[in-house]
């Protein structure tokens, strides 16, 4: 039995992984696939890959590209979600801020440096015409930390996936004042190079299983009800999310990788670009 450790955010995007693990699909291939939730998001997963705490991460595209360029010994093996991620821009429900422009020169809550919430603050600032050198950050670790920071005023706004935070908008913990979609496919599957070198056959089996499931995921009977129940979401929100979300079974193309690198370089998030072939590994 080959034990392989995988991590991802505890969000609805990753239900295909949980379904295949629960039905024993990997065990049939002599693989013990062990899942770990990362509420802290991409920054926490980058660290876990570096420390060898996990072997595979289902991770934000821009975050893992930044970290591979920064020395993370991992590679992207395929796109997982082809569609953009819709980031809600939130303030505390009782915040004095009511429009996006008012948030210029205020403090953004982020899970950690290098996380999606950190990198997307730069994308949002660029989109809005702000000076990105004036961005201020408060590290809050996760969504619970953001609730605390926006409630007590230690941070002013927080960017997190629109539908994951929707219950907090509904219960008047947060107010969403805008959305900011990523300008690229949002989630990829990244694997430590050591695993690519030693467990390539097992990785092929894992990708085949998850891709067969994600390909037909939307056609699973009552999948909307399953998602709503498991992730404490309203059925109409899940149905809206399913309509705009597309899974992928393909490797990310080099043109997209170059565009993302150039965007990150322009924003001074990375200090160099590399050959896009050095970011990926074709299993």
C-alpha positions as CSV (number, residue, x, y, z in Angstrom):
1,X,0.0,0.0,0.0
2,X,1.3,3.4,-1.0
3,X,0.5,6.2,1.4
4,X,0.2,9.6,-0.2
5,X,-0.8,12.8,1.6
6,X,-2.9,15.4,0.0
7,X,-4.2,18.8,1.2
8,X,-6.8,21.4,0.2
9,X,-9.1,24.0,1.5
10,X,-12.3,22.8,3.3
11,X,-14.5,24.2,0.6
12,X,-17.1,22.8,-1.9
13,X,-14.6,22.7,-4.8
14,X,-13.0,19.7,-3.2
15,X,-16.0,17.4,-2.7
16,X,-14.9,15.2,-5.7
17,X,-11.8,14.3,-3.7
18,X,-13.8,13.4,-0.6
19,X,-16.3,11.3,-2.5
20,X,-13.6,9.3,-4.2
21,X,-11.8,8.7,-0.9
22,X,-15.0,7.7,0.8
23,X,-15.9,5.2,-1.8
24,X,-12.5,3.6,-1.6
25,X,-11.5,4.3,-5.2
26,X,-7.8,4.8,-4.4
27,X,-7.6,1.8,-2.1
28,X,-8.5,-0.3,-5.2
29,X,-5.3,0.9,-6.7
30,X,-3.3,0.1,-3.6
31,X,-3.1,3.8,-2.6
32,X,-4.0,5.1,0.9
33,X,-4.8,8.8,0.0
34,X,-4.9,10.8,3.2
35,X,-6.6,14.2,3.1
36,X,-5.8,17.2,5.3
37,X,-7.9,20.3,5.4
38,X,-6.1,23.6,5.3
39,X,-8.4,26.4,6.5
40,X,-5.4,28.8,6.2
41,X,-5.4,28.3,2.5
42,X,-2.6,28.4,-0.1
43,X,0.1,29.9,2.0
44,X,-0.3,27.1,4.6
45,X,-0.2,24.5,1.8
46,X,2.9,25.9,0.3
47,X,4.6,25.6,3.6
48,X,3.3,22.0,4.1
49,X,4.7,21.0,0.7
50,X,8.1,22.5,1.6
51,X,8.1,20.6,4.9
52,X,6.9,17.4,3.3
53,X,3.8,17.3,5.5
54,X,1.8,16.7,2.3
55,X,2.7,15.3,-1.1
56,X,0.0,16.9,-3.2
57,X,-1.9,20.2,-2.9
58,X,-5.1,21.4,-4.5
59,X,-3.9,24.9,-4.5
60,X,-4.5,28.4,-5.9
61,X,-2.7,28.9,-9.2
62,X,-1.0,32.2,-8.5
63,X,0.1,31.1,-5.0
64,X,1.9,28.0,-6.1
65,X,3.5,29.7,-9.1
66,X,4.9,32.3,-6.7
67,X,6.2,29.7,-4.3
68,X,7.8,27.5,-7.0
69,X,9.7,30.5,-8.3
70,X,10.7,31.1,-4.7
71,X,12.2,27.7,-4.4
72,X,9.3,25.3,-3.5
73,X,10.5,21.9,-4.9
74,X,7.1,21.1,-6.5
75,X,5.5,21.1,-9.9
76,X,2.0,21.7,-11.3
77,X,0.6,18.5,-12.8
78,X,-2.7,19.8,-14.0
79,X,-5.5,22.4,-13.7
80,X,-8.2,21.4,-11.3
81,X,-10.7,24.2,-11.6
82,X,-10.7,25.9,-15.1
83,X,-13.0,28.8,-14.2
84,X,-12.0,31.9,-12.2
85,X,-12.4,32.1,-8.5
86,X,-14.8,34.8,-7.4
87,X,-13.3,36.6,-4.4
88,X,-15.8,38.6,-2.3
89,X,-14.4,41.8,-0.8
90,X,-15.9,42.0,2.7
91,X,-16.1,44.5,5.5
92,X,-17.5,44.0,9.0
93,X,-21.3,44.3,9.0
94,X,-21.1,47.5,11.1
95,X,-18.1,48.9,9.2
96,X,-18.3,52.6,8.1
97,X,-17.1,51.6,4.7
98,X,-19.8,51.1,2.0
99,X,-17.9,51.3,-1.3
100,X,-14.7,49.8,-2.7
101,X,-13.0,53.2,-3.3
102,X,-13.3,53.9,0.4
103,X,-11.0,51.0,1.2
104,X,-8.0,52.6,-0.4
105,X,-5.1,52.9,2.1
106,X,-7.0,50.8,4.7
107,X,-5.8,47.5,6.2
108,X,-6.6,44.1,4.5
109,X,-6.9,41.0,6.6
110,X,-4.9,38.1,5.0
111,X,-4.5,34.5,6.1
112,X,-0.7,34.8,5.7
113,X,1.8,36.3,3.3
114,X,1.9,34.5,0.0
115,X,-1.7,33.4,0.4
116,X,-4.5,34.0,-2.1
117,X,-6.0,36.7,0.2
118,X,-2.6,38.4,0.1
119,X,-2.0,38.1,-3.6
120,X,-5.5,39.0,-4.7
121,X,-5.3,42.2,-2.6
122,X,-2.7,43.3,-5.1
123,X,-4.9,42.3,-8.1
124,X,-7.8,44.2,-6.7
125,X,-5.7,47.3,-6.0
126,X,-4.4,47.2,-9.6
127,X,-7.9,46.8,-11.0
128,X,-9.1,49.7,-8.9
129,X,-6.2,52.0,-9.7
130,X,-4.7,52.1,-6.3
131,X,-1.0,52.5,-5.5
132,X,0.0,48.9,-4.6
133,X,3.0,50.1,-2.5
134,X,0.5,51.6,0.0
135,X,-1.2,48.3,0.8
136,X,-1.4,47.4,4.5
137,X,-2.0,43.9,5.8
138,X,-3.1,42.2,9.1
139,X,-2.3,38.5,9.3
140,X,-5.3,36.6,10.6
141,X,-4.5,33.0,9.7
142,X,-8.0,31.9,8.5
143,X,-11.6,32.8,8.1
144,X,-12.3,32.7,11.9
145,X,-9.4,35.1,12.4
146,X,-10.9,37.4,9.7
147,X,-14.2,37.4,11.5
148,X,-12.5,38.5,14.7
149,X,-10.3,41.2,12.9
150,X,-13.2,42.7,10.9
151,X,-15.4,42.7,14.0
152,X,-12.9,44.3,16.4
153,X,-11.6,46.7,13.8
154,X,-8.0,45.5,13.7
155,X,-8.4,45.1,9.9
156,X,-10.8,46.8,7.5
157,X,-11.5,44.4,4.7
158,X,-11.0,40.8,3.8
159,X,-11.0,38.9,0.5
160,X,-12.2,35.3,0.4
161,X,-14.1,33.0,-1.9
162,X,-17.6,34.5,-2.5
163,X,-19.7,31.4,-1.7
164,X,-17.7,30.2,1.2
165,X,-18.3,33.5,3.0
166,X,-21.9,33.9,1.9
167,X,-23.3,32.4,5.1
168,X,-21.4,35.1,7.0
169,X,-22.9,37.8,4.8
170,X,-26.4,36.3,5.3
171,X,-26.0,36.2,9.1
172,X,-24.7,39.9,9.1
173,X,-21.2,39.1,10.3
174,X,-19.8,40.5,7.0
175,X,-21.0,42.9,4.3
176,X,-19.8,42.2,0.8
177,X,-19.1,45.4,-1.1
178,X,-17.7,44.0,-4.3
179,X,-16.4,40.9,-6.1
180,X,-13.0,40.4,-7.7
181,X,-12.6,37.3,-10.0
182,X,-9.2,35.9,-10.7
183,X,-8.1,36.6,-14.3
184,X,-7.0,32.9,-14.8
185,X,-8.0,29.3,-13.9
186,X,-8.1,29.3,-10.1
187,X,-7.1,25.9,-8.7
188,X,-4.3,23.5,-9.9
189,X,-2.9,20.2,-8.5
190,X,0.7,20.5,-7.4
191,X,3.0,17.7,-6.4
192,X,6.3,17.5,-4.6
193,X,9.2,16.6,-7.0
194,X,10.2,13.7,-4.8
195,X,6.8,12.1,-5.3
196,X,7.0,12.8,-9.1
197,X,10.2,10.9,-9.1
198,X,9.2,8.0,-6.9
199,X,5.5,7.5,-7.2
200,X,4.7,8.5,-10.8
201,X,2.5,5.4,-11.5
202,X,0.4,6.0,-8.3
203,X,0.0,9.7,-9.3
204,X,-1.3,8.7,-12.7
205,X,-3.9,6.5,-11.0
206,X,-4.9,9.3,-8.6
207,X,-5.3,11.8,-11.5
208,X,-7.3,9.3,-13.5
209,X,-9.7,8.7,-10.6
210,X,-10.2,12.3,-9.7
211,X,-10.6,13.3,-13.4
212,X,-13.2,10.6,-14.1
213,X,-15.2,12.0,-11.1
214,X,-14.8,15.7,-11.8
215,X,-15.7,15.2,-15.5
216,X,-19.2,14.1,-14.6
217,X,-19.4,15.8,-11.2
218,X,-22.3,18.1,-12.0
219,X,-24.4,15.1,-13.3
220,X,-24.3,13.2,-10.0
221,X,-27.9,12.9,-8.8
222,X,-28.8,15.6,-6.2
223,X,-25.2,16.8,-6.1
224,X,-26.5,20.3,-5.4
225,X,-28.3,19.1,-2.3
226,X,-25.3,17.1,-1.1
227,X,-23.1,20.2,-1.5
228,X,-25.5,22.4,0.3
229,X,-25.8,20.0,3.2
230,X,-22.1,19.2,3.6
231,X,-20.9,22.8,3.3
232,X,-23.8,24.6,5.1
233,X,-24.8,26.5,2.1
234,X,-28.2,27.6,0.7
235,X,-29.3,25.5,-2.2
236,X,-29.8,28.5,-4.5
237,X,-26.2,29.6,-3.7
238,X,-24.8,26.2,-4.6
239,X,-26.8,26.1,-7.8
240,X,-25.4,29.5,-8.8
241,X,-21.9,28.3,-7.9
242,X,-22.3,25.1,-9.9
243,X,-23.3,27.1,-13.0
244,X,-20.2,29.2,-13.0
245,X,-17.7,26.5,-12.0
246,X,-15.8,24.3,-14.5
247,X,-13.5,21.4,-13.5
248,X,-10.5,20.6,-15.7
249,X,-8.7,17.4,-16.6
250,X,-5.9,19.1,-18.5
251,X,-2.5,20.5,-17.8
252,X,-2.4,24.3,-17.6
253,X,-1.1,25.9,-20.9
254,X,2.2,27.7,-21.1
255,X,0.6,30.9,-22.5
256,X,-1.6,31.2,-19.3
257,X,1.5,30.5,-17.1
258,X,3.4,33.3,-18.8
259,X,0.5,35.7,-18.4
260,X,0.2,34.9,-14.7
261,X,4.0,35.3,-14.2
262,X,4.0,38.6,-16.0
263,X,1.1,39.9,-13.9
264,X,2.8,38.8,-10.6
265,X,6.1,40.5,-11.8
266,X,4.3,43.7,-12.6
267,X,2.9,43.8,-9.1
268,X,6.3,43.0,-7.6
269,X,4.9,39.8,-6.1
270,X,7.7,37.9,-7.7
271,X,11.2,39.3,-8.6
272,X,11.7,37.2,-11.8
273,X,9.9,35.0,-14.2
274,X,11.1,31.5,-15.2
275,X,10.5,29.2,-18.2
276,X,6.9,28.1,-17.9
277,X,8.1,24.5,-18.6
278,X,9.9,24.6,-15.3
279,X,6.6,25.1,-13.4
280,X,4.8,22.0,-14.8
281,X,5.3,18.3,-15.0
282,X,3.4,16.1,-17.4
283,X,2.6,12.8,-15.7
